[in-house]
Amino acid sequence: MQEAQWIWMNRELHKWNDAKIHVLTHALHYGTGIFEGIRCFRTEDGPAIFRLREHISRLFDSAKIYMMEIPFTFNELSDAVKQTVSVNNLQECYIRPIAYYSYGEMGVNPLPNKIDVAIAAWRWDTYLGKEAEEKGVRCQVSSWRRINPSILPPQAKATANYANGSLAKIEAIKAGYDEAIMLNMDNVVAEATGENIFRIKDGILSTPPASDGALRGITRDTVIQIAGDMGMLFRRNTISREELYTSDEVLLTGTAAGVTPVREVDGRSIGTGKWPFAQKIRQAYSDIIHGRNEKYGSWLDLVEPRRMEVRV
């Protein structure tokens, strides 16, 4: 991890290595936290945060599902995200806001504990490896199933949910793959451990619906809108494991991963390895996030330089 200088915690900026919590913080023991992954990209007008409003909205949605009363307004958190990027003088970065039940009472019931909020930002160039965008990634269908909505809410971006993905990721890495694809309890495709998944077959782009366990990803939504504007046929439909194998192309999408092609699933090569549709989508996505497409200008929030105001 490329450390930055400051982390925002409950309206105060703390030195990176001083941003600490108590070892008995409730979320550390019981997974009672919610978070977002946001990206800031370099544009001709300066650093710009991509789809900030949608990310903060989803954070509040996750909090509502977990009955967490975030002690800040939408605008306060949006401004805090911009402040965190600005004071660290970052031109491109990954941003991690997190809200969590903090130190106070132990036990499964989190409600007696207050909600703390922190925001960190750091330079993160690649998520699935340096060669992922050019050569594609190798995926394994995991033996671990995606969490069922009757067990944990998949549409909440909660820390607890990612223990599920971590098990699948570990399994894939230990087996020599780059990433894992998770099926749901009905044995159909849900998503990868930190990305949504798309299939292209005979010119039709498809992705699993949220009802199959896929998080409504913001990059997922971006790709859907890009595809529509490009005139591609698109469907939300259930995808079976074997349909992955017979795809012309498979893509993974996510804030950290961007738009990444998949070259292999369970030892089976996908398509021809040329990814013509994926390349078009990737180029359009790159133009949007770097401010080269005015049509999507409303998706970018410029980060203005500001004087350092630190309270510790």
N, C-alpha and C positions, 0 to 999 in steps of 0.2 A: 504494500500500500504506500502511495506517495503522500506522506503527511502534509497537511496544510498547517496554517498557523493558529486559526481560531475556530472554535465550535460554539454555536449559539445554544444556550440552555436557559429556558424560562426567562427570556428577555435579557440575559447577560451573556457576554462573550467571555469564554474561558480559553486559555492557552490549550492547544491540542492535547498535551499530556496531562493537563489538570482537569479535563472534563470527565469527572468520575462519578460513580454511583455507589451506594452502599451494597455490600455483598448480600444483604437480606432483602434487596429490592424484589417486590412481588413478581414482576415480569420475568426476572431471571430464573425464578423457581417454577413458575406456572405458565409461562408463555403468554401473559396477559399484556401484550403490546400490539400496536398497529403502526404501519409505516408506509412510506412511499419511496419509490426510486424515480428521480427526476434527472434530466440532463440539461446542461448548458452548453451551447455551441458557439464557436467563433463566427461572426458575420462581418460584413463590411462596415456595419454601424456599431460594432462592438459585441461583447458577449451577450447572448440572448437565451433565455430559458424557454424550453420547448413545452408548450401546452401546460403551463403552470396552473391555470385555473382548473383544468380537468383533474390534475393530480391532487390539488388541495381539496377539491370537491370529493374525490374518492376517499381521501383521508378522513374527512368528516363522515362519509357514508360508513366506512369501516368502524369508526368510533361509535356511531349510532347502533350498529349491529351488536357491538360489545358493551353497549350501555355506558360508554365513557363520555364524560362531560369535559371536552377539551377547554381549558381555561383561557383560550385566545379566540379572537374572531377570525373569520376567513381572511380579511384584509391584513390583520396583524401577522398571521402566519405567512401569507404571500410576501409581505414586505420583509419578514425575517429571512425568508429564503434568499431574496435578492441581497439583503444585507450580508448574509453569510458568504455569498459568492464575491460580493464587492470587497469586503474587508480582507479577504484572502487573495485578492488581486488575481483571480482565476479567469482565464479566457475560455477554457473548455473544462468541464468537470462533471462528475456524478454527484448528485445531491441526495442526502438521506435524511428526511424528516422522520421522527419517531415519537409517538406518544405512548406512555406506558404507566401502569399502576406502579407506584414507587414504594419506597420504604415506609413502614408503619406497622401494619399487622400482618402476621403470617397466617397460613391456612388457605384453603381453596377459594374462599369468598374474597374477591378483590375490593369490594365496595368501600370498606373503611379507609382505603388508601387514597391519597391524592394522586392526581394525574400530572406527571411531569412531561415536558416536551423538549426535545433537542433537535438540532439541525447541524449536520456535518456536510462538508463538501471537499472533494479531493479529485485530483487528476487520475482518471481511469481510462486508459486507451483501449484496451481490448478485454472482453469478458470470456469468449470461447476460444481464445488463442490468436496469435498474430496472423496465422495463415487461414483462419476460418472464412473470412470474406472472399478470399481468392480461390481456395481449394475446397471449401465446404467442410462440414463436420461429419464425423462418424457417430451414429446414435445407436443405442440399445433400447429395446422395449423392456422396461423394468419389471421385475417380479413384484415390486411394491405397487399397490393400487392408489390412485388419486383419492383423496379424502372424499367421503360421501356427504352430501348436504345434511343428512340426518345425524352426522357425527360432529362435523365442524363446518362452519359456513365458508364455502370456497370463494364467495364474492367479497369477503372481508380480507384485506391484505394484512393478515395477522401473523405475528411472529410464530405462534403455535403451528400454523399451517405449514411452515417451511421446514419443520422437522420431518415431515412427510417427504418433501422434495430432497432434503439432505440425504436421507437414506437411499433414495433412488440415485442420486448423484454419486455417492460413495460407491455404490454397486457398479455403476457404469465406469467410473474412473479405474477402479480396481480390475475391471475386465478389459481395460485398454481402450475404452471409448471416450469420446469427448463429452457426451451428454446423454441423458436418459429421456425416453418418451414414456409417459405414464398413461395407462388405461384406467378407466373407471371400474366400478364393481360389475358393470354389465359387459366388460371386456371390449369396450370401444375407446377410441383415442380421446383423451381429455386435453393434455398439454404436455410440455416438457417441464423440467424442474424449475425453471425461471423464465420460460418463454411460452408464448402461444405458438401454435403450429398451423401451417397452411399446406394444402395439397393442390397441385395443378395437374389436371388430366384433360386431354383433348381441348385445351384452351379455356377450361373452366377452373376458376379459383374457388376453393372451398375451405372452410374452417369449422371445427366443432362448435356447436352452440353452447352458450353458458350452461344450459340444462345438462350437458354431458360432463360438467365439472371444470370447464375452462374459465379462468378469470377473464373478465371483460377488460382486456389489456388496452392501454392507450395507444401503444404502437400498433396493436392489432386493429384498432379502430382507424388509425391513420392509414394503414395499408388498405383497408376496405374502401376508404374514401378515395385513395389514389387509384386503385383498380377501377372504381366506378368512373372516375374522370378520364381514365385511359380507354374506357369502353370495353373493359374485360367483363365477361360473364362471371357473376359471383353468387355463391350459395353458402348459407349456414346449414350444414347437414352432418349427420353422424358419419364418422369415418372409422372403418374397421382396420384392424392391424394389417391384414393382407392388402388392403387398398393403399396403405403406405408403400408397400413393396412395389406395387405396380404403377405408382405415380410417375408422371413425366418429370415433375419437380416437387420438392418438399422444401419449405422455408420455415425457419424459426424467427419469431419477432419478439422484441422486448426492449425496454428502455436501455438496459445494459448491453444486450446483444445486437441491437439495431435490427437489420434485416440480413439474416445469415442463411445461405443455402445448405442443404443436407446432401451429402454425396453418398451416404451409405446408411442403411438401417438393418441391424441384425445380420451383417455380412452380405447384404444384397445391395448392389449398386443401384442408385436411383437415376432413371432416365439415361441421357447420353453424357451427363456431366458438364453440359454447356450452360444450362439455366437461363435461357433467353428471357423468359418472363420475369424471373427473379432479378436479373440484371436491370431490366427496365424499371421495376419497382424500386430497387435499391438506388438507382440514379435519381429518380423522382424524389425519393425520401431524402437523399443527401442534399438535393437542391432546396427542399423545403426547410430542413433544419438549419441550413447555413444561409437562409434569407435570400436565396436566388429565385424564388417564385413568389411574386407579389400576391397571388391569389390566396395564399395561406399565411399572409403576413400577420393576421390576427392570432396565430398560434405562437407567436414569438413575443416574449416580454424582455425588452432590453434592460440590462443591468447598468445603472448609472454609478459612476465612481462617487464615493461619499467619504466624508471625514470620519476617521476612526473615533468611535465613541464606545469605550469599554467600561463596563461596570462588573466588578468581580467581588 
